Amino acid sequence: MITVISLTQFAFLSLGIMALKILIHASSVPVEPNSFTAFLDYYGLLLYALPVLWIAYATACVRIDRGALSANAARVVGVIISAAIFICFTLVIMLPRA
């Protein structure tokens, strides 16, 4: 399950960054430097550390499997991270000037 969730996170990040770069470079209007779009454009590649950190956390949870470090908690956190990535990039792509 860790593999599926981590690959989903990487796929959402890759597709979101690619679509964002296309949207920014195809636009004739420059992006405002203080917008969320500019933030994701500038720090998008740094967000790849998030799935890597989650993989380390999930691996530790599977080995320890007690309390807050349970495998179920790791799955929930992974799905929340995947959903947050998807929602952030979807909002920026669908509402580029908002």
C-alpha positions in Angstrom: 0.0 0.0 0.0 2.9 2.3 0.7 4.1 1.9 -2.9 0.7 2.8 -4.4 0.2 5.9 -2.3 3.7 7.1 -2.9 3.4 6.6 -6.6 0.1 8.5 -6.6 1.8 11.4 -4.8 4.6 11.4 -7.3 2.2 11.2 -10.2 0.0 14.1 -8.9 3.2 16.2 -8.4 4.6 15.5 -11.8 1.4 16.1 -13.7 0.6 19.2 -11.7 4.0 20.7 -12.1 4.0 19.9 -15.9 0.5 21.4 -16.4 1.5 24.5 -14.3 4.7 25.1 -16.3 2.7 24.8 -19.6 0.0 27.2 -18.3 2.6 29.8 -17.1 4.7 29.7 -20.2 1.8 29.7 -22.6 0.2 32.7 -21.0 0.9 36.2 -22.4 0.2 37.8 -19.0 3.0 37.5 -16.5 2.3 35.8 -13.2 2.1 38.0 -10.1 5.1 37.3 -7.9 3.1 37.0 -4.7 0.4 34.6 -6.0 0.0 30.9 -5.1 0.7 30.1 -8.7 4.1 31.7 -8.5 4.8 29.9 -5.2 4.0 26.5 -6.7 6.1 27.4 -9.8 9.1 28.4 -7.7 8.9 25.6 -5.1 7.3 22.9 -7.1 10.3 20.7 -7.4 11.0 21.1 -3.7 7.7 19.5 -3.1 9.1 16.2 -4.3 10.7 15.9 -0.8 7.2 15.5 0.7 6.5 12.0 -0.8 10.0 10.9 0.1 9.5 12.0 3.7 6.1 10.3 3.8 7.7 7.0 2.6 10.2 7.2 5.5 7.3 7.8 7.9 5.2 5.0 6.5 8.0 2.6 6.6 8.7 3.4 10.3 4.9 3.1 11.0 4.8 -0.4 9.4 7.8 -1.5 11.5 6.7 0.0 14.8 2.9 -0.3 14.4 1.8 1.2 17.8 -0.3 4.2 18.6 0.2 7.2 16.3 2.8 5.2 14.4 0.3 2.6 13.1 0.1 1.5 9.5 -3.5 2.8 9.3 -2.4 6.3 10.4 0.3 6.3 7.7 -2.2 5.4 5.1 -4.6 8.2 6.2 -1.7 10.7 6.2 -0.6 9.5 2.8 -4.1 9.9 1.3 -4.4 13.4 2.8 -1.1 14.4 1.3 -2.2 13.0 -2.1 -5.5 14.9 -1.9 -3.8 18.1 -0.8 -1.4 17.9 -3.8 -4.2 17.2 -6.2 -6.4 20.0 -4.8 -3.6 22.7 -4.8 -2.6 22.0 -8.4 -6.1 21.7 -9.6 -7.1 25.0 -8.1 -4.1 26.8 -9.6 -4.6 25.2 -13.0 -8.4 25.7 -13.2 -8.4 29.2 -11.6 -5.0 30.7 -12.8 -5.8 34.3 -12.0 -7.6 33.9 -8.7 
